[in-house]
Amino acid sequence: AAERLDNLLFYAVVNPRREGWQAKTERLLADPRCVGVKLHPCWHFWTPEECGNEVFSFAHERRLIVLTHTGNEGNEPERFIPYADKYPHVKLILAHIGHDDVHDRRDAQINAVRKSTQGNVWADTSSAKSITSRLIEYAVERIGTDRILFGTDTPLYFAAMQKARIAYAQISEVAKRKILYENAAALLPDLPQSRSG
């Protein structure tokens, strides 16, 4: 799909339980549309403690963006922070602000960003739980606008609703611009110009 559409970028999904994952990931990372790696620990049956050093050292050496699913048992957001701190060249995005099936807290990703020490951790808004009243406002108060990225979790959720949650949040227009696109634009590597102009 990325080869057919000029404006589509993608992540290489990493499963450290699969033999040869490093070589497969290297092939995908060679594509200029590949912006980093995506982790799904709970669906691939591993925990950060089991595979974190292997995955994060790989990403650290290549200075990669790492987007990880968070909020289920075994991949609570705070469990990734020791690896983000140990491997500071990794740019870690904790997906799904507000999602926490373990303790039913809405601030797990926010608290994890606050615990990080290297300035290399962000949280994204790609969760139905992000529409919880005042959660985006709370996130801005706790971690500032620079550490929050817009996300949709499309096609699972309706992207317009996710955007409206930020657009109508009780935060400044500057904060909205940063969350909706400026933070991501600053985080993503230099990308090829669109062929469609």
C-alpha positions as CSV (number, residue, x, y, z in Angstrom):
1,A,0.0,0.0,0.0
2,A,2.8,2.4,0.8
3,E,4.2,1.9,-2.7
4,R,0.9,2.8,-4.3
5,L,0.2,6.0,-2.2
6,D,2.5,8.9,-2.1
7,N,1.4,10.2,1.3
8,L,1.3,6.9,3.3
9,L,4.1,6.1,5.7
10,F,4.4,2.9,7.8
11,Y,6.1,1.2,10.7
12,A,7.9,-2.1,10.5
13,V,6.2,-4.5,13.0
14,V,8.8,-6.1,15.2
15,N,8.1,-9.5,16.8
16,P,11.3,-10.6,18.7
17,R,9.8,-14.1,19.1
18,R,10.2,-14.7,15.4
19,E,13.5,-16.0,14.1
20,G,15.2,-13.6,11.8
21,W,13.2,-10.5,12.9
22,Q,16.3,-8.3,12.7
23,A,16.9,-9.0,9.0
24,K,13.2,-8.6,8.1
25,T,13.1,-5.3,10.0
26,E,16.3,-4.0,8.3
27,R,14.7,-4.7,4.8
28,L,11.6,-2.7,5.8
29,L,13.6,0.1,7.3
30,A,15.4,0.5,4.0
31,D,12.2,1.8,2.5
32,P,12.1,5.6,2.7
33,R,8.5,5.5,3.8
34,C,9.3,3.4,6.9
35,V,9.4,5.8,9.8
36,G,10.3,3.3,12.6
37,V,9.1,0.1,14.3
38,K,5.9,-0.8,16.0
39,L,5.7,-3.2,19.0
40,H,2.7,-5.3,20.0
41,P,4.0,-7.2,23.0
42,C,0.7,-8.5,24.3
43,W,-0.2,-10.0,20.9
44,H,3.2,-11.4,20.3
45,F,3.5,-12.9,23.8
46,W,6.5,-11.1,25.2
47,T,7.1,-8.6,27.9
48,P,9.6,-5.7,28.0
49,E,11.6,-7.6,30.7
50,E,12.0,-10.6,28.4
51,C,12.9,-8.8,25.1
52,G,13.4,-5.2,25.9
53,N,17.2,-5.1,25.8
54,E,17.2,-6.9,22.5
55,V,14.6,-4.8,20.8
56,F,15.7,-1.4,22.3
57,S,19.4,-2.0,21.6
58,F,18.5,-2.7,18.0
59,A,16.5,0.5,17.8
60,H,19.1,2.5,19.7
61,E,21.9,1.6,17.2
62,R,19.7,2.8,14.4
63,R,18.2,5.8,16.2
64,L,14.7,4.6,15.5
65,I,11.2,5.8,16.5
66,V,9.6,3.0,18.4
67,L,5.8,3.0,18.7
68,T,4.4,0.5,21.2
69,H,1.0,-0.6,22.2
70,T,0.4,0.0,25.9
71,G,-2.3,-0.6,28.4
72,N,-2.7,-4.4,28.6
73,E,-1.2,-6.8,31.1
74,G,2.4,-7.3,30.3
75,N,2.9,-4.1,28.5
76,E,1.9,-1.4,31.0
77,P,3.5,1.9,29.9
78,E,5.9,2.2,32.8
79,R,7.5,-1.1,32.0
80,F,9.1,0.4,28.8
81,I,10.6,3.4,30.6
82,P,13.8,1.7,31.9
83,Y,14.6,0.7,28.3
84,A,13.9,4.2,27.0
85,D,16.2,5.6,29.7
86,K,18.9,3.0,29.1
87,Y,18.8,3.5,25.3
88,P,18.4,7.3,24.8
89,H,18.7,7.3,21.0
90,V,15.4,5.5,20.9
91,K,12.4,7.9,20.4
92,L,9.6,6.0,22.2
93,I,5.9,6.6,21.7
94,L,3.6,5.1,24.2
95,A,0.3,4.5,22.4
96,H,-3.2,5.0,23.7
97,I,-3.4,7.7,26.4
98,G,-6.1,6.7,28.8
99,H,-6.0,3.0,28.0
100,D,-5.3,0.8,31.0
101,D,-6.9,-2.6,31.3
102,V,-4.8,-3.5,34.3
103,H,-5.5,-0.9,36.9
104,D,-8.3,1.0,35.1
105,R,-6.4,4.3,35.4
106,R,-6.5,7.0,32.7
107,D,-3.1,8.5,33.5
108,A,-0.8,5.5,33.0
109,Q,0.8,6.7,29.8
110,I,1.0,10.3,31.2
111,N,2.8,9.1,34.4
112,A,5.2,6.9,32.4
113,V,6.2,10.0,30.3
114,R,6.8,11.9,33.5
115,K,9.0,9.1,34.9
116,S,11.3,9.1,31.8
117,T,14.6,10.8,32.3
118,Q,16.1,11.2,28.8
119,G,13.5,13.4,27.0
120,N,12.9,10.7,24.5
121,V,9.3,9.5,25.4
122,W,6.0,10.7,24.0
123,A,2.4,9.5,24.4
124,D,-0.2,9.5,21.7
125,T,-4.0,10.1,21.8
126,S,-5.0,7.0,19.8
127,S,-7.5,5.6,22.2
128,A,-11.3,5.7,22.7
129,K,-10.4,6.4,26.3
130,S,-8.7,9.7,25.3
131,I,-12.2,11.1,24.9
132,T,-12.6,10.8,28.7
133,S,-13.6,14.2,30.0
134,R,-10.6,16.5,30.7
135,L,-8.1,13.8,30.0
136,I,-6.3,15.7,27.2
137,E,-6.3,18.8,29.3
138,Y,-4.9,16.9,32.2
139,A,-2.1,15.4,30.0
140,V,-1.2,18.9,28.8
141,E,-1.0,20.1,32.5
142,R,1.1,17.1,33.6
143,I,3.6,16.6,30.7
144,G,3.2,19.7,28.5
145,T,2.3,20.0,24.9
146,D,5.6,18.8,23.5
147,R,5.2,15.2,24.7
148,I,1.8,14.5,23.2
149,L,1.2,13.2,19.7
150,F,-2.1,12.9,17.8
151,G,-3.1,9.4,17.0
152,T,-6.3,7.8,15.7
153,D,-6.0,4.0,15.8
154,T,-7.7,4.0,12.4
155,P,-9.5,1.9,11.2
156,L,-10.6,0.9,14.7
157,Y,-11.9,4.4,15.6
158,F,-13.3,7.2,13.6
159,A,-10.5,9.6,12.8
160,A,-12.7,12.7,12.8
161,M,-13.8,12.0,16.3
162,Q,-10.3,11.6,17.5
163,K,-9.3,14.9,15.8
164,A,-12.3,16.7,17.3
165,R,-11.3,15.6,20.7
166,I,-8.1,17.7,20.3
167,A,-9.6,20.5,18.3
168,Y,-12.2,21.2,20.9
169,A,-10.1,20.6,24.0
170,Q,-9.8,23.4,26.5
171,I,-6.2,24.0,25.7
172,S,-4.5,26.8,23.7
173,E,-4.4,27.0,20.0
174,V,-0.6,26.6,20.1
175,A,-1.1,23.4,22.1
176,K,-3.6,22.1,19.6
177,R,-1.2,22.7,16.7
178,K,1.6,21.0,18.5
179,I,-0.5,17.9,19.3
180,L,-2.2,17.7,16.0
181,Y,0.9,17.9,13.8
182,E,3.9,20.0,14.9
183,N,5.2,17.5,17.4
184,A,5.0,14.6,14.9
185,A,6.6,16.7,12.1
186,A,9.5,17.4,14.4
187,L,9.8,13.8,15.5
188,L,9.7,12.1,12.1
189,P,12.9,11.8,10.1
190,D,13.4,13.7,6.9
191,L,10.9,12.3,4.4
192,P,10.9,12.2,0.6
193,Q,8.8,14.9,-1.1
194,S,5.4,13.7,-2.3
195,R,5.4,12.9,-6.0
196,S,2.0,14.5,-6.3
197,G,3.3,17.9,-5.3
